Amino acid sequence: MPLVEIDSMTFGPYGIGRLDGKAVMVPNAVAGDLAEIAIASERGTHAIGGIERIVRPSPSRRPAPCPFLPRCGGCDWQQIEYPAQVAFKGELLAGAFRRALGVALDPRGLIEPAPEEFGYRSRTRFKVGAGGAVGFHAGASHALVEVDRCLVAAGNGAAPVALATALGARCAEIETVADGDRTILIASLKRAPQAADRARARAIIARDQSIRGIVLSGGGRREIVGEARLSLEVEPGCAIEIDADLFSQINRGQNRKLVAAVMALGGFDARIKLLDLYCGGGNFSIPAARRGAAVVGVDADALAIAAASANAVRMGLGGARFIAMKAEETARFLARAGYRPDVAILDPPRAGAAELIEPVARLRPAAIIYVACDVATMVRDLAALAAHRYEIRHVRGFDFFPNTHHLEVVAHALLT
């Protein structure tokens, strides 16, 4: 077996070494490992290998605390000591900005560590298999790894099993949403919910007082049994209310730090007009409006916009308006209307905001704050912004997802 030293990590499940001058990507490896590798496939510019034997473990390696690893494909970095995870993410983020944008970042201290590396996920999505089996997909596979608990998940670990067993083959996926010491379940059904599904959901809530509500969704229909409303504190003294099946950040403690960072970068007060694109239920819009900013929030999800509007009304924030429209359509509409924000916030999904960069740049906000959960699409979009004379002045990473390669990042760009 060839011997390979792993010299770096990727934004993914792989460590990278070199064999005969060619990059070898190795899952479950850690930078610093010396291992015997079996080559599984050749892919032109690189090869994919698997660890046969670790000859010398990295100083950063540890036994994965979860008994379902490495079969489960969820926590792809759990074999790495947590301080090293944070350091590797800093190096990867700095490298991405250097290569794509020519921006030099110091990787040391670039990432805000999570307060807890386990039990942090307020939202966890479980796959449902035959006979009500609940678990996660294996790495690079659709095979189900059945689990009876998840170390990174908060909330009632037994609840998804009970609901999956009750709903049977009609259920494809169950998401748990922790709300204090109670849990809300979201069941994705293969067809529209029926009376029998509602009856089973009511029975589970009656039997388990830790389950506050169940959302049944499928076939274009959505029904709520029990109570599905969440109250999420986004900053001290400010809690937004949304239904559990609307998007919210999974790491609530880290989200409060992110909101504080975005508020500081925006300098929001009564002089600022803010355009918040992909605003959801108001994670950034509501705190900015509390500071007096005139806010226009936009999201394609009508339920999220309804929640954001209700939050603004409940808090007496008359300076906040919310529009249910695709973000790129809204940006073009506002440009035609002559609207000129001082600050724009972009918080797109993982695919990024490529179609939105030019319309937003045409609005000429003095500052753009870009929040992303995918570094590759982020640097792509920031490179497009640079062509419109926006210069990156600040970058900060937040480890929302300990024990995985994922990362939340905020970048602040100013019009020059």
C-alpha positions as CSV (number, residue, x, y, z in Angstrom):
1,M,0.0,0.0,0.0
2,P,1.3,3.5,-0.8
3,L,2.2,5.7,2.1
4,V,0.7,9.2,2.0
5,E,1.1,12.2,4.4
6,I,-2.0,14.3,4.7
7,D,-0.9,17.9,4.5
8,S,-4.1,19.9,4.3
9,M,-7.9,19.8,4.7
10,T,-10.7,20.7,2.3
11,F,-14.2,22.3,2.7
12,G,-15.5,18.8,2.6
13,P,-14.9,15.3,4.2
14,Y,-11.4,15.0,2.7
15,G,-7.8,15.5,3.8
16,I,-5.3,16.0,0.9
17,G,-1.9,14.4,0.4
18,R,0.2,13.7,-2.7
19,L,1.3,10.5,-4.3
20,D,3.8,10.6,-7.2
21,G,3.1,14.3,-7.5
22,K,-0.7,13.9,-7.8
23,A,-3.2,15.1,-5.2
24,V,-5.0,12.3,-3.3
25,M,-8.2,13.2,-1.5
26,V,-8.8,10.9,1.5
27,P,-12.1,10.9,3.5
28,N,-11.8,10.8,7.3
29,A,-8.2,11.9,7.2
30,V,-6.7,14.7,9.3
31,A,-3.9,17.0,8.3
32,G,-0.7,15.5,9.8
33,D,-1.8,11.9,9.4
34,L,0.7,9.5,7.8
35,A,-1.4,6.6,6.4
36,E,-1.4,3.7,4.0
37,I,-3.9,4.5,1.3
38,A,-5.8,2.4,-1.1
39,I,-6.7,4.3,-4.3
40,A,-10.4,3.9,-5.0
41,S,-10.6,6.0,-8.2
42,E,-8.6,8.2,-10.6
43,R,-10.2,11.5,-11.7
44,G,-7.7,13.2,-14.0
45,T,-6.4,16.0,-11.8
46,H,-6.7,14.0,-8.6
47,A,-7.3,10.6,-7.1
48,I,-9.7,9.4,-4.3
49,G,-8.3,7.1,-1.7
50,G,-9.3,5.4,1.5
51,I,-7.3,4.9,4.7
52,E,-6.2,1.3,5.1
53,R,-3.9,1.9,8.2
54,I,-2.8,5.0,10.0
55,V,0.9,4.7,10.5
56,R,1.3,7.9,12.5
57,P,-1.8,9.8,13.6
58,S,-2.0,13.6,13.4
59,P,-1.6,15.4,16.7
60,S,-5.0,16.8,15.9
61,R,-6.7,13.4,15.5
62,R,-9.0,12.0,18.2
63,P,-11.3,9.0,18.3
64,A,-14.7,10.2,17.0
65,P,-17.0,10.5,20.0
66,C,-20.1,9.4,18.0
67,P,-20.5,5.6,17.8
68,F,-22.2,5.9,14.3
69,L,-19.0,7.3,12.6
70,P,-17.5,6.9,10.1
71,R,-20.6,5.1,8.6
72,C,-22.8,8.2,9.1
73,G,-22.0,11.0,6.7
74,G,-23.1,13.8,9.0
75,C,-20.2,15.0,11.1
76,D,-17.3,14.7,8.6
77,W,-14.8,16.4,10.9
78,Q,-15.6,14.7,14.3
79,Q,-12.3,12.8,14.2
80,I,-10.5,16.2,14.6
81,E,-9.9,17.9,18.0
82,Y,-12.2,20.9,18.2
83,P,-9.5,23.7,18.5
84,A,-7.8,22.2,15.4
85,Q,-11.2,22.2,13.5
86,V,-11.4,26.0,14.2
87,A,-7.8,26.5,13.0
88,F,-8.3,24.4,9.8
89,K,-11.4,26.5,9.0
90,G,-9.4,29.7,9.4
91,E,-6.7,28.4,7.0
92,L,-9.3,27.3,4.4
93,L,-11.2,30.6,4.6
94,A,-8.1,32.7,4.3
95,G,-6.9,30.5,1.4
96,A,-10.2,30.9,-0.5
97,F,-10.1,34.7,-0.2
98,R,-6.4,34.8,-1.2
99,R,-6.9,32.7,-4.3
100,A,-10.2,34.1,-5.6
101,L,-9.9,37.7,-4.6
102,G,-6.3,38.5,-3.7
103,V,-7.4,39.4,-0.2
104,A,-4.9,38.6,2.6
105,L,-6.6,37.4,5.8
106,D,-4.8,36.3,8.9
107,P,-6.2,32.8,9.6
108,R,-5.4,33.1,13.3
109,G,-8.5,34.3,15.1
110,L,-10.4,34.5,11.9
111,I,-13.1,32.1,13.1
112,E,-15.4,32.7,16.1
113,P,-15.4,29.3,17.9
114,A,-18.8,27.8,19.0
115,P,-19.5,27.8,22.7
116,E,-20.4,24.1,22.5
117,E,-19.3,21.5,20.0
118,F,-22.1,19.1,20.9
119,G,-25.8,19.6,21.4
120,Y,-25.8,22.8,19.5
121,R,-28.2,22.0,16.6
122,S,-31.6,23.4,17.3
123,R,-32.7,22.0,14.0
124,T,-31.9,18.4,12.8
125,R,-33.3,16.7,9.8
126,F,-33.6,12.9,9.9
127,K,-34.2,10.6,6.9
128,V,-36.9,7.9,7.3
129,G,-36.4,4.4,6.0
130,A,-38.3,1.2,5.9
131,G,-40.3,0.3,9.0
132,G,-39.9,3.7,10.5
133,A,-36.1,3.5,10.7
134,V,-34.6,7.0,11.4
135,G,-31.1,8.2,10.7
136,F,-28.8,9.9,8.3
137,H,-27.3,9.1,4.9
138,A,-23.9,7.4,4.8
139,G,-21.1,9.4,3.3
140,A,-21.4,9.9,-0.5
141,S,-24.4,7.5,-0.5
142,H,-28.2,7.4,-0.1
143,A,-27.9,4.3,2.2
144,L,-29.5,5.0,5.6
145,V,-27.5,4.7,8.7
146,E,-30.0,4.2,11.5
147,V,-29.3,6.1,14.7
148,D,-31.0,6.3,18.1
149,R,-29.4,9.6,19.1
150,C,-27.3,12.4,17.6
151,L,-24.5,14.0,19.6
152,V,-24.8,17.4,17.9
153,A,-28.6,17.6,18.1
154,A,-30.6,19.4,20.8
155,G,-34.0,18.3,21.8
156,N,-35.9,15.0,22.3
157,G,-33.9,12.3,20.4
158,A,-36.7,9.8,20.7
159,A,-39.4,12.0,19.2
160,P,-38.5,11.5,15.5
161,V,-38.5,7.7,15.9
162,A,-42.0,7.8,17.5
163,L,-43.4,9.9,14.7
164,A,-41.8,7.9,11.9
165,T,-43.1,4.7,13.4
166,A,-46.6,6.2,13.6
167,L,-46.7,7.6,10.1
168,G,-45.0,4.6,8.5
169,A,-44.1,4.5,4.8
170,R,-45.9,7.8,4.0
171,C,-43.1,9.7,5.7
172,A,-39.8,10.5,4.0
173,E,-38.1,12.9,6.4
174,I,-38.6,14.3,9.9
175,E,-37.0,17.5,11.2
176,T,-36.7,18.2,14.9
177,V,-36.8,21.8,16.1
178,A,-35.8,22.3,19.7
179,D,-37.5,25.1,21.6
180,G,-36.3,25.2,25.2
181,D,-37.1,21.9,26.8
182,R,-39.8,21.0,24.2
183,T,-39.6,19.9,20.6
184,I,-41.5,20.6,17.4
185,L,-41.5,18.0,14.7
186,I,-41.8,18.6,10.9
187,A,-42.8,15.6,8.9
188,S,-42.3,15.6,5.1
189,L,-44.9,13.3,3.6
190,K,-44.9,11.7,0.2
191,R,-48.5,12.7,-0.3
192,A,-50.8,15.4,1.2
193,P,-51.6,14.8,4.9
194,Q,-54.8,12.8,5.6
195,A,-57.1,12.5,8.6
196,A,-55.2,9.5,9.8
197,D,-51.9,11.4,9.8
198,R,-53.5,14.1,11.9
199,A,-54.9,11.6,14.3
200,R,-51.6,9.9,14.8
201,A,-49.9,13.3,15.3
202,R,-52.4,14.2,18.0
203,A,-51.9,10.9,19.7
204,I,-48.1,11.4,19.9
205,I,-48.5,14.9,21.3
206,A,-50.9,13.6,23.9
207,R,-48.5,10.8,24.8
208,D,-45.3,12.8,25.0
209,Q,-45.5,16.2,26.7
210,S,-42.1,17.2,25.5
211,I,-43.5,17.4,21.9
212,R,-45.2,20.8,21.5
213,G,-46.4,20.5,18.0
214,I,-46.2,18.7,14.6
215,V,-46.2,20.2,11.1
216,L,-47.4,17.8,8.4
217,S,-46.3,18.8,4.9
218,G,-46.7,17.1,1.6
219,G,-48.5,17.2,-1.7
220,G,-48.6,21.0,-1.7
221,R,-50.4,21.1,1.7
222,R,-49.3,22.1,5.2
223,E,-51.1,21.3,8.4
224,I,-50.2,22.1,12.0
225,V,-51.2,19.9,14.9
226,G,-50.6,21.5,18.3
227,E,-48.4,24.6,18.5
228,A,-45.6,25.2,16.0
229,R,-44.6,28.8,16.8
230,L,-41.0,29.5,17.9
231,S,-39.6,32.5,19.8
232,L,-36.0,33.1,18.8
233,E,-33.9,35.6,20.6
234,V,-31.7,37.2,18.0
235,E,-30.2,39.8,20.3
236,P,-30.7,40.8,24.0
237,G,-34.3,42.0,24.4
238,C,-35.3,41.1,20.9
239,A,-37.1,37.8,20.0
240,I,-38.6,37.1,16.6
241,E,-41.5,34.7,16.3
242,I,-41.7,32.3,13.4
243,D,-43.3,28.9,12.6
244,A,-40.9,26.1,13.2
245,D,-40.9,25.0,9.5
246,L,-39.6,28.4,8.3
247,F,-35.8,28.8,8.0
248,S,-33.9,29.7,11.1
249,Q,-30.2,29.3,11.9
250,I,-29.4,26.1,13.7
251,N,-26.9,27.5,16.2
252,R,-28.8,30.1,18.1
253,G,-25.9,31.2,20.3
254,Q,-23.6,31.8,17.3
255,N,-26.5,33.5,15.5
256,R,-26.7,36.1,18.2
257,K,-23.0,36.8,17.7
258,L,-23.5,37.0,13.9
259,V,-26.4,39.5,14.3
260,A,-24.3,41.6,16.6
261,A,-21.4,41.6,14.0
262,V,-23.8,42.6,11.2
263,M,-25.4,45.4,13.2
264,A,-21.9,46.8,14.1
265,L,-20.8,46.6,10.4
266,G,-24.0,48.3,9.2
267,G,-23.8,51.1,11.8
268,F,-27.6,51.2,11.7
269,D,-29.5,54.2,13.0
270,A,-32.3,56.5,11.8
271,R,-30.1,57.9,9.0
272,I,-29.7,54.5,7.3
273,K,-31.9,52.9,4.6
274,L,-31.4,49.1,4.6
275,L,-32.3,46.7,1.8
276,D,-32.3,43.2,3.4
277,L,-32.4,40.5,0.7
278,Y,-33.3,36.9,1.7
279,C,-34.6,38.4,4.9
280,G,-36.6,35.4,6.2
281,G,-38.5,36.2,9.3
282,G,-36.4,39.2,10.1
283,N,-33.1,37.9,11.6
284,F,-31.3,41.1,10.5
285,S,-34.2,43.3,9.5
286,I,-35.8,43.5,12.9
287,P,-32.6,44.4,14.9
288,A,-31.8,47.0,12.3
289,A,-35.3,48.5,12.5
290,R,-35.0,48.6,16.3
291,R,-32.1,50.9,15.8
292,G,-34.2,53.2,13.7
293,A,-33.1,52.1,10.2
294,A,-35.7,52.4,7.4
295,V,-35.8,48.7,6.3
296,V,-37.1,47.0,3.2
297,G,-36.9,43.3,3.6
298,V,-37.4,40.9,0.7
299,D,-37.9,37.1,0.6
300,A,-39.5,34.7,-1.8
301,D,-41.2,32.8,1.0
302,A,-44.6,34.4,1.6
303,L,-44.9,32.7,5.1
304,A,-41.5,34.1,6.1
305,I,-42.6,37.6,5.0
306,A,-45.8,37.3,6.9
307,A,-43.8,36.4,10.0
308,A,-41.4,39.3,9.5
309,S,-44.3,41.8,9.0
310,A,-46.0,40.4,12.2
311,N,-42.8,40.8,14.2
312,A,-42.4,44.4,13.1
313,V,-46.1,45.2,14.0
314,R,-45.8,43.4,17.3
315,M,-42.7,45.5,18.2
316,G,-44.1,48.8,16.8
317,L,-41.4,49.1,14.1
318,G,-43.2,51.3,11.6
319,G,-40.1,51.9,9.6
320,A,-39.9,48.3,8.4
321,R,-41.6,47.1,5.2
322,F,-41.5,43.5,3.9
323,I,-42.1,42.2,0.3
324,A,-42.8,38.7,-0.8
325,M,-40.9,38.5,-4.1
326,K,-37.8,36.8,-5.5
327,A,-34.8,38.9,-4.5
328,E,-33.5,39.5,-8.0
329,E,-36.9,40.7,-9.2
330,T,-37.2,43.1,-6.3
331,A,-33.8,44.6,-6.8
332,R,-34.7,45.3,-10.5
333,F,-38.1,46.8,-9.4
334,L,-36.5,49.0,-6.8
335,A,-33.9,50.2,-9.3
336,R,-36.7,51.3,-11.7
337,A,-38.4,53.0,-8.8
338,G,-35.3,55.0,-8.0
339,Y,-34.8,53.4,-4.6
340,R,-31.3,53.9,-3.2
341,P,-30.4,52.0,0.0
342,D,-27.4,53.0,2.1
343,V,-26.7,49.4,3.1
344,A,-27.7,46.1,1.4
345,I,-27.6,42.8,3.3
346,L,-27.4,39.6,1.2
347,D,-27.9,36.3,3.1
348,P,-28.6,33.8,0.2
349,P,-28.9,30.0,0.4
350,R,-26.0,27.8,-0.4
351,A,-26.2,28.4,-4.2
352,G,-25.3,32.0,-3.6
353,A,-26.6,35.2,-5.3
354,A,-25.0,35.3,-8.7
355,E,-28.2,36.6,-10.4
356,L,-28.5,39.3,-7.8
357,I,-25.1,40.9,-7.9
358,E,-25.5,43.2,-10.9
359,P,-29.0,44.4,-9.9
360,V,-27.8,45.2,-6.4
361,A,-24.7,46.9,-7.6
362,R,-26.8,49.1,-9.8
363,L,-28.6,50.4,-6.7
364,R,-25.1,51.7,-5.5
365,P,-25.4,51.1,-1.8
366,A,-22.4,52.5,0.1
367,A,-22.0,49.2,1.8
368,I,-22.9,45.6,1.1
369,I,-22.9,43.0,3.9
370,Y,-22.7,39.5,2.5
371,V,-23.5,36.5,4.8
372,A,-22.9,33.0,3.5
373,C,-22.9,29.4,4.5
374,D,-20.9,28.4,1.4
375,V,-17.4,29.9,0.9
376,A,-17.1,28.9,-2.8
377,T,-20.2,30.7,-3.9
378,M,-19.4,33.6,-1.6
379,V,-16.0,34.3,-3.1
380,R,-17.5,33.9,-6.6
381,D,-20.2,36.6,-5.9
382,L,-17.7,38.9,-4.1
383,A,-15.4,38.7,-7.2
384,A,-18.4,39.9,-9.3
385,L,-19.0,42.7,-6.8
386,A,-15.4,43.8,-7.1
387,A,-16.0,44.5,-10.8
388,H,-18.6,47.1,-9.7
389,R,-16.0,48.9,-7.5
390,Y,-16.8,47.2,-4.2
391,E,-13.8,46.6,-2.0
392,I,-13.8,44.0,0.9
393,R,-12.9,45.7,4.2
394,H,-13.8,43.0,6.8
395,V,-14.2,39.2,6.9
396,R,-15.2,37.1,9.8
397,G,-16.1,33.4,10.1
398,F,-18.5,31.9,12.7
399,D,-18.4,28.2,13.5
400,F,-22.1,27.5,13.4
401,F,-21.4,23.8,12.6
402,P,-18.8,22.2,14.9
403,N,-17.6,18.7,13.8
404,T,-18.4,19.4,10.2
405,H,-16.4,21.3,7.5
406,H,-19.3,23.9,7.2
407,L,-18.9,27.5,8.2
408,E,-20.9,30.8,8.3
409,V,-19.1,33.9,7.0
410,V,-19.8,37.6,6.9
411,A,-18.0,40.0,4.6
412,H,-18.3,43.7,4.5
413,A,-17.7,45.5,1.1
414,L,-17.6,49.3,0.6
415,L,-18.2,51.2,-2.6
416,T,-15.0,52.9,-3.7
